[in-house]
Amino acid sequence: MKPNSLPPIILKNEDGGFYLSSSSELDDLYHFILGQAKRFVSAKSAALYLRNKRGNLSRVGLVLDKTNSGNIAKHVFKSKKSILVKKGTYLKSDDAPVSESYIACYLGDEIGDMSLGVLVLEGIKHFQNFSEQDLDLINYFSANLNALFKDTVFSDKDPQFFNSLTTSILLLIDNANIHNNNNRLQYFLEEIIRVAVLINTSVDLEHVLVMVMESAKSVFRTEASSLLLLDEKKEFLIFHTVTGEKREEVAKIKVPVGQGIAGTVAVTKQPMIINDAQNDERVFRDVDKASNFITRNILASPLIVGDEVIGVIEAINTIDRNNFSQDDIDTFLSFSSACAVAIQKTRLLDNLNVTNLELKQKLSTLESIFDLGQAVLESHDELGLMSKTLSILTKELSCEDAGMVIIEEKNKNRIQVYARQLGIVRESFFPMFESRLFLSLMESGNPRMAVVSPQLEESFLELEFYTLKKNFLILPIAPRGGNLRAALYVSGKNSAHSFNETDLRMLKTLSSPLAKAYENLRLNQEIITKKSIEKEIEITRKIQNNILPNALIQSPLFDLGVMSVAAKEVSGDFYDFHAFGDEQFSFLVADVSGKSLPAAIFMAMSSSIIRTLSRTTDLSPSELLFRANQLIYEDSQSGMFVTLFLVNYQRKTRTLKFASAGHNDQIWIRADGSFELLKGKGAPLGVVPHTNYQGGEIQLEPGDILVFYTDGAIEEKSPDGEEYGLDRFIDFIIARRGETSQNIVESVYENIRSFSKSEEQYDDFTVMVLKFAEVTSFEMVKSFDANPNEIPKLRDFISEHLESKITKPFAFDDILISLDEAATNIVMHSYKDTEIANPKFECKFELMGDKLKIVLVDEGKPFDRKKVPKPSVEANLKGERKGGFGVYLMETLMDKVSYEYNGKQNITYLEKTIV
């Protein structure tokens, strides 16, 4: 029967089932298929178990073990699942183990009636290594073969189906080869990725290299793989990582650089393939001799970091092929690069660990230095210093005892010793003749480390017996520029080794600050005295700073400037000023006799008395000084006194009352440039218990200037001995009277410093300047009935008198809104539910310069600001006024709002800058 007249391969039997037809041509095709399948997996034999017309399995092909092969085929046909059967496996518990390995793949649909048969491969070569990969390949081949067979069901009228099937099978074989290659490439890529991840995530070099070499062995299908590293001298390659059965024997061998394949690759830095190792003279035979291993072929690649070769990796003896190919080199280089990266990473980590260890040691040293610094700062005597520092030494140098031996400066025949023993530091003294070793080392300046041997112990005197145990390190110390002659020692090292150079460096590092600290503590009394003086000056300075005002008074009535500079660390001058509302102001300058802390305390007491009297009484300046003198005299026990000039200024009358307690005449400069000295009579405060003070009163005009000063401002002298003087002082100020008060004060100070040509002041400098301005003052008062109809009249009252005077944007509107809210609160709330007949409220406003003050007074219920609720802005915007909004609005629009209840009346104060 010719091919073009053959029936279809897959036919239906009477029961409707499918089976494979048979013919000589088809048998040839089946044997061709079996031959290709055997080649794919290097099998000894193969057979197709195909379903026949009766529904049974008929074998095509030859197998060695027909029984086991048939049983395996029946199992797979029934289960429709491909299987692997390893040599030695029991198919049934009562059967003998199979003598060969098998791959059996199902032909047919897993779901449906088209079950065609089973492909069985027997005696698989290298089953142990590649069975899973082989099964994947044969499964792929069987599935596609099944699809080709299946297509013939629908080709029973096509005479060319056989030729087409043959061509398709040839294509299938090519595809199976491609599939196998693709699988190998995918496996290689997966292994490369796995190796890269392993290198990046693991710090265990041994584990990483074993895994990399196992992966190389698997990818290249070899019997063994190995990694060799160069030794430190770069003379030999040493087997570091070996896979395969002979790893223990091979790991002991060293390959000389330049010999063998590995040695040659290490020199040339180029990969090599040796496919006939038995006949290649370059192969290093010692490896085979030691391991009884036959090397057939070798693939070797250098391990390169930067430009340096650090080792070689090798793949030995291909399993499923005869030779390595050139294509293997590129792939193998990936593994050599991975190994090189892993080794370099580990070496970097090792270097980092070493660096970290060194840093840790340095950190320990720094911590000890820091602890020593803390001990120096916290210690107040020599014993305290030694207790802390010797404890640091024993801890840092891991020893039992430490101490300091000192030749006393005042007593040259005695040695002072601070010794830390059993955790306690004791101070002892020894005669000079009781030491030989310490004295000789201090004389030479050389340190010494030694173990206390019986021979050395024979030379010890009492001091050495007392201090040195087991082993010791002694370091003489003699700071430059100092008188200290001493030695530090440590003994009883807590380790198998004695002291070393590292310990000596540590001791030298700690000895310098310790020696300096000890020398400083020997001068402790002098330092304490000096610190006591400095502390006294600091306290004095703080007292004076607390006496002086924190800020200048700000008022449209005058411009105030002041400057006070101490000649020494502390000043004997002080000044003060105080505002009694907007109507009355007081100013004073004073000079206290004496210096330092007692003078500062006396100053504080005097200023406190004067401040208390001036702010709690209505005494005139003369009366106030009389009363202050009585009180100050009672508390003056050291003969100190204070000169003082005091003034009191009344705004409305523009009168200035003044009095002096033994102070300089002060200066009144008129607007036209003329001046007058303000003189007073009376003794300094604190000199005599009872004395009268006579002052005076003047009328000030806009443009007038008052100058208050202490004698340090006029008694400074030039290098020729000429005094700056009062006249020069007055002329300088008059010439600059157009400047601000603060500029005048600072300029006169600079002029005095320039005059003296000296950086040091002769005396304390204190000058206060008051420049009186032209201030417009305007007052109005009006009473209104407490009913809603009067509120518009209040607005008209304010508008009539103030609208033309208010120039600040929006200020007039802010004032009207605030007054409207305040008056509404009085009418609607203050007088609500009261029985007061004809309730009224009063509005008083005062305009002074750019400041407007408004006072509203009513006799309604007491107003308590604390009880006013916080307003809801959102509710008020919705028209839901729930209380508190009026107060909130006033306090927002005005510069200042305050409230007072005097027991009878509510008083509301409002302030606003209007210009």
C-alpha positions in Angstrom: 0.0 0.0 0.0 1.5 3.3 -1.1 1.7 6.2 1.4 -0.8 8.3 -0.4 -3.4 5.5 -0.2 -2.8 4.6 3.5 -5.8 4.9 5.9 -5.8 7.5 8.8 -3.5 6.6 11.8 -6.3 7.1 14.4 -9.4 5.1 13.8 -12.6 4.4 15.6 -13.7 0.9 16.6 -17.2 -0.5 16.8 -17.6 0.8 20.3 -16.7 4.4 19.2 -13.2 4.3 20.9 -10.0 5.5 19.3 -7.0 3.3 18.4 -3.9 3.5 16.3 -3.8 1.7 12.9 -0.8 -0.5 11.9 1.2 -0.9 8.8 4.8 -1.4 7.7 5.1 2.2 6.8 3.7 3.3 10.1 5.9 0.8 12.0 8.9 2.5 10.3 7.6 5.9 11.4 7.1 4.6 15.0 10.6 3.2 15.1 12.0 6.5 13.9 10.1 8.3 16.7 11.5 5.8 19.2 15.0 6.4 18.0 14.8 10.1 18.4 13.3 9.7 21.9 16.2 7.5 22.9 18.6 10.0 21.6 17.0 12.8 23.6 17.7 11.2 27.0 20.5 8.7 26.1 18.2 5.7 26.8 19.2 2.1 26.1 15.8 1.1 24.6 12.4 2.5 23.9 8.9 1.2 23.1 5.5 2.6 22.2 2.6 0.8 23.8 -0.3 1.7 21.5 -4.0 1.0 21.9 -5.3 -1.5 19.3 -8.7 -2.1 17.8 -9.6 -4.4 20.6 -8.8 -1.7 23.2 -5.6 -3.4 24.5 -2.0 -2.1 24.4 0.3 -3.4 21.7 4.0 -2.9 22.0 6.1 -1.4 19.1 9.9 -1.5 19.7 12.2 -3.5 21.9 12.8 -3.3 25.7 15.1 -5.4 27.9 12.6 -6.0 30.7 9.3 -6.6 28.9 7.4 -7.4 32.1 8.3 -4.3 34.1 8.1 -2.1 31.0 4.6 -3.4 30.3 3.4 -3.0 33.9 4.7 0.6 33.8 2.9 1.3 30.5 -0.4 -0.1 31.9 -0.1 2.0 35.0 0.6 5.2 33.0 -2.2 4.5 30.5 -4.7 3.9 33.3 -3.6 7.0 35.4 -3.0 9.2 32.3 0.1 10.6 34.3 3.7 10.4 33.1 6.2 9.0 35.7 9.9 8.4 36.5 11.0 5.1 37.8 14.4 4.9 39.4 16.6 1.8 39.1 16.0 -0.4 42.2 12.4 0.7 42.7 9.8 -1.8 43.7 6.7 -1.7 41.5 4.9 -4.0 43.8 5.9 -5.1 47.3 6.2 -8.8 46.3 8.1 -8.1 43.1 11.8 -7.8 42.6 13.2 -4.3 42.1 13.5 -3.0 38.6 16.9 -3.4 37.1 16.8 -0.2 34.9 15.5 3.3 35.2 12.4 4.4 33.2 10.6 7.4 31.8 7.0 6.7 30.8 4.9 9.4 29.1 1.1 9.2 28.4 -0.1 9.7 24.8 -3.7 11.0 24.7 -6.1 13.5 26.2 -6.1 13.7 29.9 -9.8 14.6 29.8 -11.9 12.7 27.1 -11.9 9.3 25.4 -8.9 9.7 23.1 -6.3 7.6 24.9 -3.7 6.4 22.4 -1.0 4.8 24.4 2.3 5.2 26.3 5.9 6.0 25.3 8.4 4.1 27.5 12.1 4.8 27.7 14.3 2.2 29.5 17.9 2.4 30.8 18.3 6.2 31.1 21.9 7.3 31.2 22.7 9.8 34.0 19.2 9.3 35.4 20.5 10.5 38.9 21.5 13.9 37.5 19.0 14.8 34.8 15.8 12.8 35.3 13.5 15.8 35.9 14.9 17.7 32.9 14.6 14.5 30.7 11.0 13.9 31.9 10.1 17.5 31.0 11.6 17.1 27.5 9.9 13.7 26.8 6.6 15.1 28.1 6.9 18.0 25.7 7.7 15.6 22.8 4.8 13.2 23.7 2.3 16.0 24.0 3.1 17.4 20.6 3.2 13.8 19.1 -0.2 13.2 20.5 -1.5 16.4 18.9 -0.1 15.3 15.5 -1.7 11.9 15.8 -5.0 13.5 16.8 -5.1 15.6 13.7 -5.3 12.5 11.5 -8.8 11.8 12.8 -10.0 14.6 10.6 -7.9 13.7 7.6 -9.4 10.4 6.4 -10.2 11.7 2.9 -6.8 13.4 2.5 -4.4 11.1 0.6 -1.4 13.3 1.6 -1.9 12.9 5.4 1.1 10.5 5.8 3.6 12.8 4.1 2.3 15.7 6.2 2.6 13.7 9.4 6.2 12.7 8.6 7.1 16.3 7.9 5.4 17.4 11.2 7.3 14.8 13.2 10.6 16.0 11.8 9.6 19.5 12.8 8.6 18.3 16.2 12.1 16.7 16.7 13.7 20.1 15.8 11.3 21.8 18.2 12.1 19.3 20.9 15.8 20.1 20.5 15.0 23.8 20.7 12.8 23.3 23.7 15.6 21.4 25.4 18.1 24.1 24.7 15.7 26.8 25.9 15.1 24.9 29.1 18.8 24.6 29.6 19.2 28.4 29.0 16.3 29.2 31.3 17.8 26.9 34.0 21.2 28.7 33.5 19.5 32.1 33.9 17.6 31.0 37.0 20.9 29.7 38.5 22.7 32.9 37.7 19.9 34.9 39.4 19.8 32.6 42.4 23.6 32.8 42.7 23.4 36.7 42.5 20.7 36.8 45.2 22.7 34.4 47.4 25.9 36.6 47.1 23.9 39.7 47.9 22.1 38.3 50.9 24.6 36.0 52.5 27.8 36.8 54.5 28.9 33.2 54.8 31.5 32.9 52.1 32.0 29.1 52.5 28.3 28.5 52.0 28.1 30.9 49.0 31.1 29.3 47.2 29.8 25.8 47.7 26.4 26.8 46.3 28.0 28.5 43.3 30.2 25.6 42.5 27.3 23.1 42.9 25.3 25.3 40.6 28.1 25.3 38.0 28.4 21.5 38.2 24.6 21.2 37.6 24.4 23.8 34.8 27.4 22.4 32.8 26.4 18.7 33.6 29.8 17.8 35.0 31.0 15.2 37.5 32.8 17.8 39.6 33.7 21.4 40.0 36.4 23.2 42.1 37.6 26.6 43.1 41.2 27.4 43.8 42.6 30.5 45.5 46.1 32.0 45.4 48.0 31.9 48.7 49.4 35.1 50.3 52.7 34.8 48.5 50.9 34.1 45.2 53.1 30.9 44.7 50.4 28.2 44.9 46.8 27.7 44.0 45.0 26.0 47.0 41.7 24.1 46.5 39.2 26.1 48.5 35.8 24.7 47.4 35.5 21.2 45.7 32.3 19.4 44.6 32.1 15.7 43.6 33.0 12.5 45.3 36.8 13.1 45.7 36.6 16.5 47.5 38.5 15.5 50.6 41.5 14.1 48.7 41.6 17.0 46.2 41.4 19.7 48.9 44.8 18.8 50.3 46.7 19.5 47.0 48.5 22.7 46.1 49.0 23.6 42.4 52.1 25.7 41.6 51.3 28.9 39.8 52.2 28.4 36.1 51.7 24.6 36.2 48.7 22.6 35.3 45.6 24.1 33.6 44.6 26.1 36.7 48.2 27.4 37.2 48.3 28.5 33.5 45.0 30.2 33.6 46.2 32.1 36.7 49.1 33.5 34.8 47.4 34.2 31.4 44.2 35.5 32.9 42.3 33.7 30.0 39.8 30.8 30.2 40.8 27.4 28.8 39.1 24.2 27.5 40.9 20.9 27.6 38.8 18.2 26.0 41.5 15.5 25.9 43.0 15.7 29.4 44.5 12.3 29.3 46.8 13.2 26.5 47.5 16.9 27.3 50.8 17.4 29.0 49.7 20.6 30.6 47.3 18.8 33.0 48.5 18.6 36.6 48.6 14.8 37.2 49.0 15.0 41.0 45.3 15.6 41.4 44.3 12.4 39.7 47.0 10.4 41.5 45.8 11.6 44.9 42.1 11.1 44.2 42.2 8.0 41.9 40.1 10.2 39.6 40.3 10.2 35.8 40.1 13.7 34.3 38.7 13.5 30.8 38.1 17.2 30.1 38.4 20.5 31.9 36.8 24.0 31.6 38.8 26.6 33.6 38.3 30.3 34.1 40.3 32.9 36.2 38.8 34.8 39.2 39.6 38.4 38.6 39.1 41.4 41.0 40.1 44.6 39.3 43.1 43.6 37.3 44.3 41.1 39.8 43.8 37.3 39.6 42.8 35.9 43.0 42.1 32.3 41.9 40.6 29.9 39.3 37.4 27.8 39.0 37.1 24.6 37.1 34.4 22.3 35.8 35.6 18.6 35.4 34.3 15.8 33.1 31.1 16.4 31.1 28.4 13.8 31.8 26.0 13.8 28.8 28.4 14.9 26.1 32.0 14.3 25.1 33.4 17.8 25.0 33.1 21.3 26.3 32.3 23.8 23.6 33.4 27.4 23.1 29.8 28.5 24.0 30.4 27.1 27.5 33.2 29.7 28.1 30.9 32.7 28.1 28.5 31.0 30.4 31.3 29.8 32.7 32.7 33.3 32.9 29.4 34.4 34.6 30.1 31.9 37.4 33.8 33.0 37.7 32.6 36.6 38.0 30.0 35.6 40.7 32.7 33.8 42.7 35.1 36.8 42.4 32.3 39.2 43.6 31.5 36.9 46.5 35.1 36.7 47.6 35.7 40.4 47.1 32.6 41.2 49.1 33.7 39.0 51.9 37.2 40.4 51.9 35.7 43.9 52.1 33.4 42.8 54.9 36.5 41.3 56.7 38.4 44.6 56.2 35.4 46.5 57.5 35.2 44.2 60.5 38.9 44.8 61.2 38.3 48.5 60.8 35.3 48.4 63.1 37.4 46.5 65.7 40.1 49.2 65.4 37.5 51.9 65.7 36.0 50.1 68.7 39.4 50.1 70.3 39.9 53.8 69.5 36.4 54.5 70.8 37.3 52.8 74.0 40.3 55.0 74.2 38.3 58.1 73.5 35.7 57.0 76.2 38.5 56.6 78.7 39.9 60.0 77.8 36.4 61.4 78.1 36.0 59.6 81.5 39.3 61.0 82.6 38.2 64.5 81.5 35.1 64.1 83.5 37.1 62.9 86.5 39.3 65.9 86.2 36.3 68.3 86.1 34.5 66.6 88.9 37.4 66.1 91.3 38.1 68.7 94.0 41.2 67.1 95.6 44.1 64.8 94.8 42.6 61.7 96.4 39.3 62.1 94.5 41.1 62.6 91.2 43.3 59.5 91.8 40.3 57.4 92.8 38.5 58.0 89.5 41.5 58.0 87.2 43.2 54.9 88.6 39.8 53.1 88.3 39.8 54.1 84.6 43.3 52.8 84.1 42.6 49.3 85.6 39.5 49.0 83.5 41.0 50.1 80.2 44.2 48.1 80.6 42.5 45.0 82.1 44.8 44.9 85.2 44.4 44.5 88.9 46.3 47.4 90.4 47.4 50.9 89.3 48.9 53.9 91.0 51.0 57.1 90.8 54.3 57.6 92.5 55.3 61.2 93.2 58.5 62.8 94.5 57.2 65.5 96.8 58.1 69.1 95.8 58.3 70.5 99.3 59.9 67.4 100.9 62.5 66.0 98.5 63.3 63.1 100.8 59.8 61.5 100.7 57.8 59.7 98.1 54.0 60.1 97.9 52.1 57.1 96.5 48.4 56.8 95.4 47.8 53.0 95.0 44.6 51.3 93.9 44.5 47.9 95.4 41.4 45.6 95.7 39.3 48.5 94.3 40.3 51.0 97.0 42.7 54.0 96.5 45.0 54.8 99.4 47.5 57.5 99.9 50.9 56.4 101.4 54.3 57.9 102.0 57.7 56.1 101.7 61.3 57.3 102.4 63.4 58.0 99.3 65.7 55.1 100.2 62.8 52.6 100.0 62.7 52.6 96.2 65.3 51.7 93.6 63.3 50.8 90.4 60.9 53.8 90.4 63.7 56.3 91.1 66.0 55.0 88.4 63.1 55.1 85.8 62.1 58.6 86.8 65.7 59.7 86.5 66.1 58.2 83.0 62.6 59.0 81.7 62.3 55.6 80.1 59.3 53.3 80.6 59.6 49.6 81.5 57.5 46.5 81.0 58.4 43.3 82.8 57.1 40.1 84.4 57.9 39.9 88.2 60.3 37.0 88.2 62.1 35.7 91.3 65.4 37.2 90.0 63.7 40.7 89.5 62.0 40.5 92.9 65.3 40.2 94.6 66.1 43.8 93.6 62.8 45.2 94.9 62.7 47.5 97.9 59.7 48.3 100.1 57.9 50.5 97.5 58.2 48.0 94.7 57.0 45.2 96.9 54.0 47.4 97.9 53.0 48.3 94.3 54.2 45.7 91.7 52.5 42.3 91.3 52.8 39.5 88.7 53.7 41.9 85.8 53.9 45.6 85.5 54.2 48.7 83.2 55.9 51.8 84.6 55.8 55.2 82.8 57.7 58.2 84.1 55.9 61.5 83.7 57.4 65.0 83.8 55.3 67.7 82.1 57.1 70.5 80.4 57.1 73.7 82.3 56.0 72.0 85.5 57.8 70.8 88.7 56.1 67.4 88.8 58.3 64.4 89.0 56.3 61.2 89.0 55.5 57.8 87.5 52.3 56.0 86.6 52.2 52.2 87.0 49.8 49.4 86.3 50.3 45.8 87.4 48.7 42.4 87.4 47.6 42.1 83.8 44.4 40.0 83.6 45.4 37.9 80.6 47.8 35.2 79.4 50.1 37.9 78.1 51.9 40.7 79.9 51.7 44.3 79.0 52.5 45.4 75.4 53.2 48.5 73.3 49.5 49.1 72.9 49.1 49.4 76.7 52.1 51.7 76.8 50.5 54.0 74.1 47.3 54.0 76.1 49.1 54.9 79.3 51.0 57.7 77.6 47.7 59.1 76.2 46.1 59.2 79.6 49.2 60.4 81.6 49.3 63.9 80.1 45.8 65.1 81.2 46.3 63.3 84.6 49.6 65.0 85.3 48.2 68.4 84.4 45.1 67.8 86.5 47.2 66.8 89.5 49.4 69.9 89.1 46.3 72.1 89.0 44.9 70.5 92.1 48.1 71.2 94.0 47.4 74.9 93.3 43.8 74.3 94.5 43.8 76.9 97.2 44.9 79.7 94.9 42.3 78.6 92.3 39.6 78.5 95.0 40.5 82.0 96.1 40.5 83.3 92.6 37.2 81.6 91.8 35.7 83.1 95.0 36.6 86.6 93.8 35.2 85.9 90.4 32.0 84.5 91.9 31.7 87.6 94.1 32.1 89.8 91.0 29.5 87.7 89.2 27.0 88.0 92.0 27.6 91.7 92.2 27.1 92.1 88.5 23.8 90.2 88.8 22.6 92.3 91.7 23.4 95.5 89.8 21.6 94.2 86.6 18.5 93.4 88.7 18.6 97.0 90.1 18.6 98.8 86.8 15.4 99.1 84.8 14.8 96.5 82.1 13.4 99.0 79.5 13.1 102.7 78.9 9.8 104.6 79.5 8.0 105.3 76.3 5.9 108.5 76.3 4.9 111.2 73.8 5.8 113.7 76.5 9.6 113.2 76.3 12.4 111.3 74.7 14.5 109.3 77.2 18.1 108.1 76.6 20.4 106.5 79.2 23.8 104.8 79.3 25.8 103.3 82.2 29.3 101.8 81.8 31.3 100.3 84.7 35.0 101.3 85.0 35.9 97.9 86.5 34.2 94.6 86.8 31.3 96.2 88.7 29.8 99.6 88.9 29.0 101.9 91.8 26.4 103.9 89.8 22.8 103.2 89.4 19.8 105.0 87.9 16.0 104.5 87.9 12.8 105.9 86.5 9.1 105.2 87.0 5.8 106.3 85.5 2.8 106.9 87.8 0.1 106.5 85.1 0.4 109.2 82.4 0.5 112.2 84.9 3.6 111.8 87.0 7.1 110.5 86.4 10.2 110.2 88.6 13.9 110.0 87.6 17.1 109.5 89.6 20.8 108.9 89.3 23.0 107.7 92.2 26.6 106.8 93.1 27.4 104.3 95.9 30.7 104.6 97.9 32.8 101.5 97.8 33.1 98.6 95.4 32.5 94.8 95.1 29.8 92.7 96.7 29.2 94.8 99.9 28.7 97.9 97.8 26.3 96.1 95.5 24.3 94.8 98.4 24.2 98.3 99.9 23.1 99.7 96.4 20.4 97.1 96.2 19.1 98.0 99.7 19.2 101.7 99.0 17.5 101.5 95.6 14.8 99.2 97.1 14.0 101.7 99.9 13.9 104.7 97.5 11.7 102.8 95.0 9.3 101.7 97.7 8.9 105.2 99.1 8.5 106.8 95.7 5.9 104.3 94.5 3.8 104.0 97.6 3.8 107.6 99.0 3.0 111.1 97.8 6.2 112.6 99.3 8.0 115.4 97.6 11.6 114.7 96.5 13.0 116.4 99.6 10.6 114.6 102.0 11.3 111.3 100.3 15.1 111.7 100.7 14.6 112.7 104.4 12.7 109.5 105.0 15.0 107.3 102.9 18.1 108.6 104.8 16.6 107.5 108.1 15.9 104.0 106.8 19.3 103.6 105.0 21.2 104.9 108.0 19.6 102.2 110.2 20.9 99.5 107.8 24.3 101.0 107.0 26.8 99.2 109.3 29.9 99.5 107.2 30.2 103.3 106.8 29.0 103.2 103.2 26.8 105.9 101.7 25.1 106.9 98.5 24.8 110.3 96.7 21.6 110.7 94.7 19.7 113.2 92.7 15.9 112.7 92.5 13.3 114.6 90.4 9.5 114.4 90.1 7.7 115.6 86.9 4.0 116.6 86.7 2.6 116.4 83.2 -0.3 118.8 83.5 1.6 121.6 85.2 4.9 120.8 83.5 6.6 121.3 86.8 9.8 119.5 87.9 10.5 119.2 91.6 14.0 118.0 92.6 16.3 117.3 95.6 19.9 116.2 96.0 21.6 114.0 98.6 25.2 115.2 98.2 25.2 114.6 94.4 26.6 116.7 91.6 24.6 119.6 90.3 22.5 118.4 87.4 21.9 120.3 84.1 18.8 122.0 82.7 19.3 123.1 79.0 16.5 125.3 77.7 15.2 125.2 74.1 17.1 128.3 73.2 20.5 126.7 74.2 21.0 128.4 77.5 21.4 126.3 80.6 21.2 126.3 84.3 22.6 124.0 87.0 20.0 122.4 89.4 21.4 122.6 92.9 20.2 120.9 96.1 21.4 120.7 99.7 21.7 117.6 101.9 24.2 115.0 103.0 24.6 111.7 101.2 22.2 109.0 102.3 23.4 106.9 105.2 26.0 109.3 106.6 24.0 110.9 109.5 20.7 109.7 111.0 18.8 113.0 110.7 19.3 115.7 108.1 17.1 118.0 106.0 17.1 118.1 102.2 16.5 121.2 100.2 15.6 121.1 96.6 13.8 123.2 94.1 11.1 123.5 91.4 11.3 124.6 87.8 8.8 125.0 84.9 9.7 123.0 81.8 8.8 124.0 78.2 8.8 122.0 75.0 12.4 121.6 73.7 14.0 121.7 77.2 16.5 119.1 78.1 17.4 117.6 81.5 20.8 115.9 81.9 21.5 113.6 84.9 25.0 112.3 85.4 27.6 110.9 87.8 31.1 112.3 88.3 32.7 109.7 86.1 31.2 111.6 83.1 33.2 114.8 83.7 36.3 113.7 85.7 38.0 111.6 82.9 41.5 113.0 82.1 43.5 113.3 78.9 47.1 111.8 78.7 48.3 115.3 79.7 46.3 115.2 82.9 43.6 117.7 81.7 40.1 117.0 83.0 37.2 116.6 80.6 35.2 119.0 82.8 31.6 120.1 83.2 31.8 122.9 80.7 33.1 120.7 77.9 30.4 118.2 78.9 27.6 120.8 78.6 28.8 122.4 75.4 29.0 119.0 73.7 25.4 118.2 74.6 24.1 121.6 73.6 25.8 121.3 70.2 23.9 118.0 69.6 20.6 118.9 71.2 18.8 118.3 67.9 19.6 114.6 68.0 17.7 111.9 69.9 18.4 111.5 73.6 20.0 108.1 73.1 22.3 109.4 70.3 23.4 112.3 72.6 24.3 109.9 75.4 26.2 107.5 73.2 28.0 110.4 71.4 29.2 112.0 74.6 30.5 108.7 75.8 32.5 108.2 72.6 33.8 111.8 72.9 35.0 111.2 76.4 36.8 108.0 75.4 38.4 109.8 72.5 39.5 112.6 74.8 41.1 110.3 77.3 42.8 108.1 74.6 42.7 105.2 77.1 40.9 101.9 76.9 40.3 101.9 80.6 37.8 104.3 82.3 38.8 106.5 85.2 35.4 106.0 86.9 32.0 104.7 86.2 30.1 106.5 83.5 26.3 107.1 83.9 24.4 109.8 81.9 20.6 110.1 81.5 19.1 112.7 79.0 15.4 113.8 78.9 14.2 115.9 76.0 10.7 117.3 76.4 8.4 117.5 73.4 5.6 119.7 72.3 2.5 117.6 73.0 -1.1 118.4 72.2 -3.4 117.5 75.0 -7.2 117.6 74.8 -9.9 116.4 77.2 -13.7 116.1 77.1 -16.3 114.6 79.5 -20.0 114.1 79.0 -22.8 112.1 80.7 -25.5 110.1 78.9 -28.8 108.5 80.0 -28.5 104.7 80.0 -31.0 103.9 77.3 -30.6 102.8 73.7 -31.6 106.2 72.3 -28.5 107.8 73.8 -26.0 105.6 72.0 -26.3 107.6 68.7 -25.6 110.7 70.7 -22.4 109.2 72.1 -21.3 108.5 68.5 -22.1 112.1 67.5 -20.1 113.4 70.6 -17.0 111.5 69.6 -17.4 112.4 65.9 -17.8 116.1 66.6 -14.6 116.4 68.7 -12.3 113.7 67.3 -13.0 112.9 63.7 -10.8 115.6 62.3 -8.0 114.7 64.6 -7.9 110.9 63.7 -5.7 110.3 60.7 -4.7 106.7 61.1 -6.6 104.5 58.5 -9.7 102.8 59.9 -8.9 104.0 63.4 -12.0 106.2 63.6 -14.3 103.4 62.5 -12.7 101.0 65.0 -13.3 103.6 67.8 -17.0 104.1 66.9 -17.6 100.4 66.7 -15.9 99.7 70.0 -17.8 102.6 71.8 -21.1 101.3 70.4 -20.4 97.8 71.8 -19.2 99.2 75.2 -22.2 101.5 75.5 -24.6 98.7 74.4 -23.2 96.4 77.1 -23.7 99.1 79.7 -27.3 99.9 78.7 -28.5 96.3 77.9 -26.6 94.3 80.5 -25.0 96.4 83.3 -28.3 98.1 84.3 -30.5 95.1 83.5 -32.7 94.0 86.5 -31.5 96.9 88.7 -33.7 99.3 90.6 -31.5 102.4 90.0 -33.6 105.4 89.1 -32.5 107.4 86.0 -29.4 105.3 85.3 -26.6 107.1 83.5 -23.1 106.5 82.2 -20.2 108.9 81.7 -17.8 109.1 78.7 -14.5 110.8 79.2 -11.8 111.0 76.5 -8.3 112.4 76.5 -6.1 113.0 73.5 -2.4 113.3 74.2 -0.1 113.4 71.2 -1.0 110.4 69.1 -2.7 108.5 71.9 -6.5 108.5 72.6 -7.8 107.3 75.9 -11.5 106.7 76.5 -13.0 106.0 79.9 -16.6 104.8 80.3 -18.1 104.8 83.9 -21.4 103.2 85.0 -22.9 102.3 88.4 -24.6 99.0 87.2 -23.9 95.5 88.2 -20.2 94.6 88.8 -18.6 93.4 85.5 -16.3 90.4 85.7 -14.3 89.9 82.4 -13.4 86.3 83.4 -17.1 85.3 83.2 -17.5 86.4 79.6 -17.7 83.3 77.4 -15.4 82.9 74.4 -17.4 83.9 71.3 -18.2 81.7 68.4 -17.1 83.6 65.2 -19.0 81.1 63.0 -22.2 81.6 65.0 -22.0 85.4 64.9 -21.4 85.3 61.1 -24.7 83.4 60.9 -26.4 86.1 62.9 -26.6 83.9 66.0 -25.0 86.2 68.7 -24.5 84.0 71.8 -22.6 86.5 74.0 -19.0 87.6 74.4 -18.7 88.9 70.8 -18.9 92.6 71.8 -16.1 92.2 74.3 -14.1 90.2 71.7 -14.7 92.9 69.1 -13.6 95.8 71.3 -10.4 93.9 72.4 -9.6 93.2 68.8 -10.2 96.7 67.3 -8.6 98.8 70.1 -4.9 98.8 71.1 -5.8 98.2 74.8 -8.9 97.4 76.7 -9.2 96.9 80.5 -11.8 96.8 83.1 -12.0 97.8 86.8 -14.7 97.7 89.5 -13.9 100.1 92.4 -16.7 98.8 94.7 -19.3 101.2 93.3 -18.6 101.8 89.7 -17.6 99.8 86.6 -14.8 101.5 84.7 -13.9 100.5 81.1 -10.6 101.8 79.6 -10.0 101.9 75.9 -6.8 103.1 74.2 -6.0 103.7 70.5 -3.2 105.2 68.5 -4.9 107.6 66.1 -2.0 109.1 64.0 
